[in-house]
Amino acid sequence: MTINDYLAIYVNDKSDQYHHLPAPSVAQQITSILSGRFTPKTFDQNRKEMLADKFEVTDAGLEKLLEVITIDDKSFEKIK
């Protein structure tokens, strides 16, 4: 996924501030960690909460990002 693809999704996200996708710069950092180390099956709730805290995003926003970057429930896509 390119940054422009993510920006299109981010701009059209009509969620409230607590459920909104993370900012593009933060999303890039998060996806660079996830794409190389985890799969959707190995990324548990504890890791989600720790990552959300580290990047200061809401759990709901991180969950929404995971939906956007998950490929066929097998891997996470990196935002380039």
Secondary structure, 3 states (H helix, E strand, C coil): CCHHHHHHHHHCCCCCCCCCCCCHHHHHHHHHHHHHHCCCCCCCHHHHHHHHHHHCCCHHHHHHHHHHHEECCCEECCCC
